[in-house]
Amino acid sequence: MKNIAWSMVFSLLLGLSACVPSLHELYTEKDLVFDPELLGDWVEDKADSKSILTFAKGQGKEYKLAWLQGKDKSTFIAHLVKVDDKLFLDLASDPSVDCQTLSVPVHMFMLVSQTAPKLQMRDFDEDWLKVFLTKNPGALKHEVVDKDIILTASTKQLQNFLVRHVNTKAAFSQPVQYVRKN
């Protein structure tokens, strides 16, 4: 039963984004930044896209993020994280909205290249990570569940790994750009 619940959660998250799920967040309190420029509605800067992000103020340096993709809507708790000189967005499933019977937040990370005038982000690439971890299984703590990678590394290990590979071309997807919705 436990594996079925985990599989459902990870399938849902992976279906919404190409990000790799993690049991631990990418931040400590000192790593958090809040940029009020993120607040509001953003639409993907692509003619045929139906992807809309809505950032609202949460508690402290937290954002509430609604991600609308066509008719599918997902709600996340988001944090903007600064590690060294790089910005990341840590997205966590919101147990108060999604999967209320399983309240374990699962985190996903995106590299944020810019926040103004356009929001530009890149997903952490699961295909690259699978190949990398097959060759270097001890490089980052993880588990494989139903052929999907789930990161189990600590916050510090995650930060070190992502910063070390931020310039590895295949480690992150092509940038996705969002513009303010008028």
C-alpha positions in Angstrom: 0.0 0.0 0.0 2.9 2.4 0.9 4.5 1.8 -2.5 1.2 2.5 -4.3 0.8 5.8 -2.5 4.4 6.9 -3.2 4.0 5.9 -6.9 0.8 7.9 -7.2 2.5 11.0 -5.7 5.6 10.8 -7.8 3.7 10.0 -11.0 1.5 13.1 -10.4 4.6 15.3 -9.8 6.6 13.9 -12.7 3.6 14.3 -15.0 3.4 18.0 -14.1 7.1 18.8 -14.5 10.3 17.2 -15.8 11.9 17.9 -12.4 13.4 15.2 -10.2 11.6 14.8 -6.9 13.6 15.1 -3.6 12.6 14.2 -0.1 14.6 17.2 1.2 14.5 20.8 0.5 17.2 22.8 -1.3 17.4 25.5 1.4 18.1 26.5 4.9 16.7 29.7 6.3 19.8 31.6 5.4 19.6 30.6 1.8 16.1 32.0 1.3 15.5 35.2 -0.6 12.2 36.9 -1.4 11.8 38.8 -4.7 8.5 40.7 -4.8 8.9 41.0 -8.6 7.9 37.3 -8.8 4.4 38.1 -7.4 1.6 38.0 -9.9 0.7 36.1 -13.1 3.2 34.9 -15.7 2.4 33.2 -19.0 4.8 31.1 -20.9 6.4 33.1 -23.7 5.5 30.7 -26.5 2.6 31.1 -28.9 0.9 27.7 -28.4 1.6 27.4 -24.6 -1.2 27.3 -22.1 1.1 27.4 -19.1 0.4 30.1 -16.5 2.2 30.6 -13.2 0.6 32.6 -10.4 2.9 33.6 -7.5 1.2 34.9 -4.3 2.8 35.8 -1.0 3.0 33.0 1.5 4.4 33.1 5.1 7.8 34.7 5.6 9.9 34.2 2.4 7.5 31.7 1.0 5.4 31.9 -2.2 2.2 30.1 -2.9 2.4 29.0 -6.6 -0.5 27.9 -8.7 0.6 26.3 -12.0 -2.1 26.1 -14.6 -1.3 23.9 -17.7 -4.3 23.8 -19.9 -7.0 22.4 -17.7 -4.6 20.9 -15.1 -3.9 23.0 -12.0 -1.2 22.2 -9.4 -0.5 24.1 -6.2 3.0 24.3 -4.7 4.8 26.0 -1.8 7.7 27.7 -3.5 10.9 29.2 -2.1 13.5 31.2 -4.0 16.9 29.9 -2.9 20.3 31.5 -3.4 23.2 29.1 -3.3 26.6 30.8 -4.0 25.6 33.2 -6.7 22.9 30.9 -8.3 19.1 31.2 -7.9 16.9 28.1 -7.7 13.2 27.7 -7.2 12.3 24.9 -4.7 8.8 23.7 -5.4 7.2 21.5 -2.7 3.9 19.7 -3.0 1.3 21.5 -0.9 -0.1 18.8 1.5 -3.0 21.2 2.4 -4.2 21.1 -1.2 -2.8 18.0 -3.0 -2.9 14.4 -1.6 -4.3 15.4 1.8 -4.1 11.8 3.0 -0.3 11.8 2.4 1.2 14.9 3.9 4.9 14.3 3.0 6.1 17.3 1.0 8.2 16.3 -2.1 10.6 19.0 -3.5 11.6 19.7 -7.0 14.2 22.2 -8.2 14.5 24.6 -11.0 17.5 26.8 -11.9 16.3 30.4 -12.2 18.4 32.3 -14.8 16.5 35.6 -14.5 13.4 37.1 -12.8 13.0 40.4 -14.7 11.8 41.5 -17.2 11.1 37.9 -18.0 11.1 34.9 -15.7 13.5 32.3 -17.1 13.8 28.8 -15.6 15.4 25.5 -16.4 14.3 22.1 -15.1 16.8 19.7 -13.5 17.0 17.0 -16.2 16.0 13.5 -15.1 17.4 11.8 -18.1 20.8 13.3 -17.6 20.7 12.5 -13.9 19.8 8.8 -14.6 22.8 8.4 -16.8 25.1 10.3 -14.5 24.0 8.3 -11.4 24.3 5.0 -13.3 27.9 5.8 -13.9 28.5 7.5 -10.5 26.0 5.8 -8.1 27.6 7.3 -5.0 27.6 10.9 -6.3 24.3 11.8 -4.8 22.1 9.8 -2.4 19.0 8.5 -4.1 16.5 5.7 -4.6 14.9 4.3 -7.7 11.1 3.7 -7.5 9.3 2.4 -10.5 12.3 3.5 -12.7 12.0 7.0 -11.4 14.8 8.7 -9.4 13.9 10.1 -6.0 16.7 12.1 -4.3 17.3 11.3 -0.7 20.4 13.5 -0.2 20.6 16.1 2.5 20.1 19.8 1.8 23.9 20.5 1.9 24.6 17.6 -0.5 21.9 18.7 -2.9 23.2 22.3 -2.9 26.8 21.1 -3.5 25.7 18.8 -6.3 23.5 21.3 -8.1 26.1 24.1 -7.9 28.8 21.7 -9.1 26.7 20.8 -12.2 25.0 24.2 -12.9 27.2 24.7 -15.9 26.9 21.1 -17.1 24.9 21.7 -20.3 22.8 18.5 -20.2 22.1 18.7 -16.4 19.3 21.3 -17.0 16.7 21.6 -19.7 16.5 24.4 -22.2 15.3 27.6 -20.6 11.5 28.2 -20.4 10.6 31.9 -20.4 7.5 33.5 -18.8 6.3 37.0 -19.3 3.9 39.0 -17.2 0.3 38.4 -18.0 -1.5 41.6 -18.9 
